[in-house]
Amino acid sequence: MSDKYIPPKIWLNDADGENEWAKINSDKSGARYEKELPVGKHSLQLYSLGTPNGQKVTIMLEELLALGIKEAEYDAYLINIGEAEQFSSGFVGVNPNSKIPALIDKSGDTDINVFESASILVHLAEKFGHFLPSNGAERIQVFNWLFWAQGSAPYLGGGFGHFYAYADEKQEYPINRFAMETKRQLDVLDKQLAGNTYITGDEYSIADMAIWPWYGNLVLGRSYDAGEFLQVHQYENVVRWAKQIEAREAVQRGIIVNKSWGEEWEQLPERHSASDIDNVLKLRP
């Protein structure tokens, strides 16, 4: 353990360390270089990466396509955040916050830029009329849990995941702090799912699509190699729900889009047609 850290009087960004993310991230926003985004043939253009936030949107799009909605066809382009592609002028033009995912809807007279995963889910749900009740208490409940996910997941990913799996040095306090919060969140979900098939009741919704990539992947052992550490098997209702969502064909298709790591059958950096996914999944053992 290094000597106790004492914050300086004035914080300055140190991008010269060995951590790969410290070299990429900055306290300045905006484009760092000029590069236009590629554009495919479909009305929906997605620029993303197969992380949990990216999986939310590709799962939604594949679920819409599974319903036979041809207008939900999309082109998905990889944004390699490790190579700072989120700071190109083209990407920043769609999302000034430089975070994946970002979507351009070109179906109307004027292109619509949509960023933040929850905003994209709502946009697609309202555009196509699925996975979000049109009014009433049911709609509010979906929004409650959708926004719960947006507020809670950073404690899991940027909090627990960062300090447990990615930080250069393991530190007891932040790991304990965020492990406690992650387990509390799992307990919240477990109690909610005790009497519900899906997050908000009997109907599958964008709330499930927003929560599963973070918490479903966690309890299924795909995130941070932390299942034993967090004793995720205790959350039996979350595990049941996670397996139920995982079994959906559209989910299995969506989670490999814009992914460039893992097994060969899990990787599809770009997607332009259903056959792109079919060809990759054929490699699955």
C-alpha positions as a printed Julia matrix, in Angstrom:
285×3 Matrix{Float64}:
   0.0     0.0     0.0
   1.34    3.41   -0.93
   1.63    6.33    1.47
  -1.63    7.98    2.43
  -2.94   10.2    -0.33
  -3.37   13.87    0.56
  -5.37   15.93   -1.96
  -3.44   18.89   -3.33
  -4.7    22.39   -2.69
  -5.63   22.71   -6.37
  -6.5    19.62   -8.44
  -4.68   19.17  -11.75
  -5.26   16.42  -14.3
  -2.34   13.98  -14.53
  -2.54   12.14  -17.84
   1.03   10.84  -17.67
   0.33    7.81  -15.47
   0.36    4.19  -16.57
  -3.42    3.69  -16.4
  -4.76    3.52  -19.96
  -7.91    5.46  -19.11
  -5.98    8.26  -17.42
  -4.24    8.84  -20.74
  -7.55    9.11  -22.6
  -9.88   10.91  -20.23
  -9.72   14.65  -19.69
 -11.42   17.42  -17.78
 -12.13   19.14  -21.12
 -15.12   18.37  -23.31
 -15.52   18.7   -27.06
 -13.93   17.27  -30.18
 -10.21   16.55  -30.24
  -9.89   15.79  -33.93
 -11.86   16.01  -37.16
 -13.5    12.85  -38.45
 -16.98   12.29  -39.85
 -19.09    9.36  -38.76
 -19.84    6.62  -41.3
 -23.45    6.39  -42.49
 -25.2     3.23  -43.63
 -28.36    2.57  -45.61
 -30.9     2.39  -42.79
 -32.87    5.16  -41.11
 -31.41    4.32  -37.71
 -27.67    4.84  -37.31
 -26.14    3.61  -34.06
 -22.64    4.51  -32.86
 -21.78    2.43  -29.84
 -19.77   -0.24  -28.06
 -20.95   -3.57  -26.63
 -20.7    -2.5   -23.0
 -23.82   -2.6   -20.78
 -24.94    0.86  -21.88
 -24.52   -0.1   -25.5
 -26.28   -3.44  -25.03
 -29.42   -1.69  -23.82
 -30.01   -0.17  -27.24
 -29.05   -3.14  -29.41
 -31.29   -5.4   -27.3
 -34.16   -2.94  -27.83
 -33.58   -2.8   -31.58
 -33.39   -6.58  -31.88
 -36.56   -6.96  -29.81
 -38.36   -4.58  -32.19
 -37.1    -6.51  -35.2
 -38.25   -9.75  -33.57
 -41.77   -8.26  -33.55
 -41.54   -7.85  -37.3
 -41.0    -4.07  -37.29
 -38.87   -3.62  -40.41
 -38.5     0.11  -39.77
 -36.3    -0.77  -36.78
 -33.53   -2.02  -39.08
 -30.29   -0.3   -38.2
 -26.62    0.12  -38.94
 -24.37   -0.2   -35.89
 -20.85    1.21  -35.99
 -18.19    0.5   -33.39
 -16.92    3.42  -31.32
 -13.66    2.24  -29.78
 -13.41    4.28  -26.59
  -9.94    2.87  -25.91
  -8.82    4.63  -29.08
 -10.63    7.86  -28.14
 -13.08    7.59  -31.06
 -15.76    9.15  -28.85
 -13.89   12.44  -29.2
 -14.12   12.72  -32.98
 -15.92   15.76  -34.35
 -18.58   13.51  -35.86
 -19.39   11.72  -32.62
 -19.3    14.88  -30.52
 -21.71   16.39  -33.03
 -24.23   13.72  -32.07
 -23.37   13.5   -28.38
 -21.53   16.5   -26.88
 -20.95   14.4   -23.76
 -18.7    11.96  -25.7
 -20.26    8.82  -24.23
 -21.68    5.8   -26.02
 -24.29    5.03  -27.23
 -25.47    7.67  -29.68
 -28.2     7.32  -32.3
 -29.17    9.31  -35.37
 -32.78    8.83  -36.48
 -32.91    9.79  -40.17
 -36.48    8.63  -40.79
 -38.02   12.11  -40.84
 -37.48   15.34  -42.7
 -34.86   16.35  -40.15
 -32.26   14.08  -38.54
 -32.73   13.58  -34.82
 -29.69   13.08  -32.6
 -30.45   10.96  -29.54
 -27.92   10.32  -26.78
 -27.99    8.77  -23.3
 -29.11    5.15  -23.33
 -32.37    5.78  -21.47
 -33.3     8.57  -23.86
 -32.68    6.28  -26.83
 -34.85    3.56  -25.26
 -37.7     6.0   -24.7
 -37.36    7.42  -28.2
 -37.54    3.97  -29.8
 -40.36    2.81  -27.52
 -42.5     5.84  -28.35
 -41.57    5.79  -32.04
 -42.62    2.17  -32.52
 -45.21    1.8   -29.76
 -43.73   -1.12  -27.85
 -42.19   -1.9   -24.44
 -43.53    1.27  -22.79
 -47.17    1.66  -21.67
 -48.84    4.61  -23.35
 -50.23    6.13  -20.14
 -51.25    5.52  -16.56
 -49.58    4.04  -13.51
 -47.9     1.29  -15.53
 -46.04    3.89  -17.6
 -44.87    5.73  -14.49
 -43.58    2.49  -12.98
 -41.48    1.8   -16.07
 -40.05    5.31  -15.86
 -39.4     4.88  -12.14
 -37.23    1.84  -12.75
 -35.68    3.17  -15.93
 -34.43    6.22  -14.06
 -33.48    4.06  -11.08
 -31.13    2.23  -13.43
 -29.65    5.46  -14.75
 -28.96    6.7   -11.24
 -27.84    3.4    -9.73
 -25.66    1.74  -12.37
 -22.81    4.28  -12.07
 -22.27    3.02   -8.51
 -21.9    -0.49   -9.92
 -19.79    0.32  -12.96
 -17.85    3.49  -12.23
 -17.83    2.73   -8.53
 -17.51   -0.96   -7.68
 -16.33   -2.15  -11.08
 -13.68    0.53  -11.35
 -12.13    0.08   -7.92
 -12.52   -3.72   -7.76
 -11.45   -4.6   -11.31
  -9.76   -1.69  -13.07
  -8.0     0.6   -10.62
  -4.2     0.39  -10.59
  -4.2    -0.22   -6.87
  -6.76   -2.08   -4.75
  -8.01    0.14   -1.94
 -10.09   -1.14    0.95
 -12.36    1.85    1.53
 -13.74    2.41   -2.01
 -14.13   -1.34   -2.64
 -16.03   -1.78    0.61
 -18.1     1.34    0.0
 -19.21    0.37   -3.5
 -19.55   -3.36   -2.74
 -22.0    -2.43    0.0
 -23.95   -0.17   -2.35
 -23.98   -2.79   -5.13
 -25.33   -5.41   -2.75
 -27.95   -2.95   -1.5
 -29.05   -2.34   -5.08
 -29.24   -6.07   -5.75
 -31.39   -6.39   -2.65
 -33.7    -3.65   -3.95
 -34.08   -5.54   -7.22
 -34.5    -8.89   -5.49
 -37.4    -7.6    -3.41
 -39.01   -5.95   -6.44
 -38.75   -9.17   -8.44
 -40.08  -11.35   -5.62
 -43.62  -10.67   -6.76
 -43.04   -9.74  -10.39
 -42.12  -11.7   -13.5
 -40.35   -8.66  -14.91
 -39.13   -5.5   -13.25
 -42.48   -3.69  -13.26
 -44.9    -6.61  -13.42
 -46.0    -9.16  -15.98
 -44.89   -7.14  -19.01
 -41.36   -6.98  -20.4
 -40.34   -3.34  -20.85
 -37.51   -0.91  -21.47
 -36.91   -1.01  -17.71
 -35.77   -4.63  -18.05
 -33.63   -3.72  -21.06
 -31.96   -0.93  -19.09
 -31.32   -2.95  -15.93
 -30.37   -6.37  -17.3
 -27.09   -5.43  -19.05
 -25.71   -4.16  -15.74
 -27.26   -6.34  -13.05
 -28.15   -9.38  -15.12
 -24.63   -9.68  -16.49
 -23.32   -9.24  -12.95
 -25.29  -12.09  -11.38
 -24.66  -14.33  -14.4
 -20.92  -14.0   -13.83
 -20.02  -11.82  -16.82
 -18.98   -8.66  -15.01
 -15.81   -8.0   -13.02
 -15.38  -11.67  -11.97
 -17.04  -10.64   -8.73
 -19.86  -13.14   -8.28
 -18.29  -14.98   -5.36
 -17.04  -11.78   -3.77
 -20.53  -10.28   -3.8
 -22.29  -13.61   -3.15
 -24.73  -12.87   -5.96
 -26.4   -16.3    -5.6
 -28.19  -14.88   -2.54
 -30.35  -12.76   -4.83
 -32.43  -15.65   -6.14
 -35.13  -13.53   -7.75
 -32.56  -11.44   -9.63
 -30.82  -14.61  -10.83
 -34.14  -16.1   -12.0
 -35.02  -12.92  -13.86
 -31.52  -12.61  -15.36
 -31.69  -16.12  -16.79
 -35.18  -15.49  -18.12
 -34.06  -12.38  -19.99
 -30.89  -14.09  -21.23
 -32.99  -16.83  -22.84
 -34.69  -14.33  -25.18
 -33.39  -14.68  -28.73
 -33.35  -10.92  -29.28
 -31.19  -10.47  -26.19
 -28.73  -13.1   -27.39
 -28.54  -11.23  -30.68
 -28.29   -7.76  -29.2
 -25.5    -8.43  -26.74
 -22.93   -9.31  -29.43
 -23.43   -6.16  -31.53
 -20.55   -3.65  -31.37
 -18.55   -6.13  -29.33
 -14.91   -6.72  -30.26
 -13.69   -8.98  -27.44
 -14.48  -12.4   -26.03
 -15.14  -15.61  -27.95
 -15.37  -15.48  -31.74
 -19.13  -16.1   -31.64
 -19.58  -13.14  -29.27
 -17.97  -10.53  -31.51
 -19.72   -8.38  -34.08
 -17.99   -4.98  -34.26
 -20.39   -3.69  -36.93
 -23.93   -4.71  -37.8
 -25.76   -3.77  -41.01
 -28.23   -6.62  -41.45
 -29.76   -9.54  -39.59
 -27.48  -11.91  -41.48
 -24.44  -10.28  -39.87
 -25.63  -11.55  -36.5
 -26.73  -14.9   -37.92
 -23.27  -15.53  -39.34
 -21.58  -14.87  -35.99
 -24.0   -16.91  -33.93
 -23.44  -19.89  -36.23
 -20.0   -20.13  -34.64
 -21.52  -20.65  -31.19
 -20.6   -24.08  -29.75
